Amino acid sequence: MHKSDMWRSGIYRISRDLIASPRLEIALANALNTLSSLLPMRHGAIVISAEEGEPEITACSGVGHDSPSPTPTIEPKTAIEHIIATGKALVVPDIRKSDLFKAALRTSLDGNVAATFIGVPVKVEKKVLGALWIDRAETGTASDNYKEEILFLTMVANLTGLATRLNRNLCRDGGSIAEEQQAEQISRIGGKPGPAPQTPKTISWIVGESPALKEVVKTAVIVAATNSAVLLRGESGTGKESFARAIHELSSRRKKPFVKLNCAALSAGVLESELFGHEKGAFTGAISQRAGRFELADGGTLLLDEIGEISPEFQAKLLRVLQEGELERVGGTKTLKVNVRLICATNRNLETAVASGEFRADLYYRINVVPIILPPLRERDGDIPRLAKVFLQRFNNENGRDLDFAPSALDILSKCDFPGNVRELENCVRRTATLARSSMIAPSDFACQQGRCFSSLLRKGADCNSCNTAINDLPPGNRVSVGPPASAGTTSGPASTIGAPGLTDRDRLINAMETAGWVQARAARILGLTPRQVGYALRRLRIEVKKF
């Protein structure tokens, strides 16, 4: 693996380490251990200075690529104090030649061993909280370039600073969770007050009892008690908007507006107008003054979905609003103050986007204060039947029906991977309920074709093996037909091969398009899909549409 790729992956792992434990010293130690696996280092430490009411915290690592020793042998107190005082990175190619290390080397067990020292300040909003340092069992030379190492360590130190501030905001009396805030939140959502956060009981839009989901909900409850920015991450369809609304409802801002905007659906110009508002006459079509989403969410919460899709030019404008809490409407000169709790969501790898220059690093640090990673549906053991029943009941209420699942039908759903996650499961339930032949939904009612879930047409290798087994076990008369009706024509030619066994998704789609005269709407009817799904599959499989 290339070094830059390894470091990008490392930043993601370290950010998870920093929020995985409610005890800051444990989180710092875990992050440092991960760091030791990424860099050629003997020893290293993260030192967080004492503050009023808060003790000094030091996490050490003595097991790096170059270190057989389990503990640090040098305590560079003078160098650490220098980094904290100046707020700047420090590189010493050979510690034996530096006055900053004389006292440390006199008490060191390996004081005669050449080593290179690299240290950076731990900062948050220009305030220095401590220092992060490592050393190497090698002598640096004048030709060595430490820019990459300093940049990587600075990113780790910035994440450490954000985690430290969050932890200290949440904790009182030596680091315990703020029980008063938690008791208020738990009491309001119907749980029983206690020393530990409880899973919400009345958030009807979050359904599930799996350990993976409970862990995320517990984190959301803790984070909701603060005003820190949250970055919701996870695959498409995992329910990022639902969790954003839950965080808002559990926060002190719940009586204020919850405003959302999908950034991917708008161009940079329209996005600026939507977020900041515009004055009358600011551009063609601006026939009146309009408040933006930031103004509408003042005092409440703003969700920016697909944050990774905004252009680099607009990122700078957004960063200013997040830093200063003020904005001007498009075409206006009056500065407006806003107080908004920001929640962002994305399924992109922002670390890769930052490394490639597509996403500003300073904006990344601003929005990635508390990352929450939502588990995909395939990792939520036991939640699929619960969700399916909720979606079916919702369908019944909307359509005046009284449908229910047979146990065997729920068993089939439980074994599907659902690469589209909760969104795909709801789509499957609604489609099945719409086409159900009786009030009891059986395996034969699932709208699969040739034993494959519809998602297999959209995602390569997303076959639903459990559906394949279940459908193939049914009598021939109960299987779902794929091709056109028997009266459609002869038994030869493209039409007869649409549903032929052994065909790939690409072949099946091409056959349907040829049968339909390359009209997507007709092909969609043949395949039992929507024209939009067919269009997506054509682009996904790189099939050129023939024009006549």
Salt bridges, closest charged atoms under 4 A:
ASP5 OD1 - ARG8 NH2 2.02
GLU25 OE2 - ARG23 NH2 2.75
GLU51 OE2 - LYS127 NZ 3.39
GLU51 OE1 - ARG168 NH1 3.43
ASP94 OD2 - ARG96 NH2 3.04
ASP99 OD1 - LYS102 NZ 3.07
ASP110 OD2 - ARG42 NH1 2.78
GLU125 OE2 - ARG165 NH1 3.05
GLU125 OE2 - ARG366 NH1 3.46
ASP135 OD2 - ARG42 NH2 3.06
ASP135 OD2 - HIS43 ND1 3.40
GLU138 OE2 - ARG136 NH1 3.41
GLU148 OE1 - LYS3 NZ 2.85
GLU149 OE2 - ARG136 NH2 3.10
GLU180 OE1 - ARG172 NH1 3.33
GLU209 OE1 - LYS214 NZ 3.47
GLU235 OE2 - ARG378 NH2 2.37
GLU241 OE2 - LYS260 NZ 2.36
GLU272 OE1 - LYS317 NZ 3.06
GLU274 OE2 - ARG290 NH2 3.17
GLU274 OE1 - ARG293 NH2 2.92
GLU279 OE2 - ARG329 NH1 3.12
GLU295 OE1 - ARG329 NH2 2.87
GLU326 OE2 - ARG320 NH2 3.35
GLU326 OE1 - LYS337 NZ 3.26
GLU328 OE1 - ARG320 NH1 3.18
GLU351 OE2 - ARG233 NH1 2.86
GLU358 OE1 - ARG348 NH2 2.94
ASP362 OD2 - ARG360 NH2 2.80
ASP383 OD2 - ARG380 NE 3.00
ASP383 OD1 - ARG386 NH1 3.33
GLU398 OE1 - ARG430 NH1 3.04
GLU426 OE2 - ARG394 NH1 3.62
GLU426 OE2 - ARG430 NE 3.54
ASP445 OD1 - ARG437 NH1 3.17
ASP463 OD1 - ARG452 NH2 2.28
ASP505 OD1 - ARG452 NH1 2.54
ASP505 OD1 - ARG508 NH1 3.38
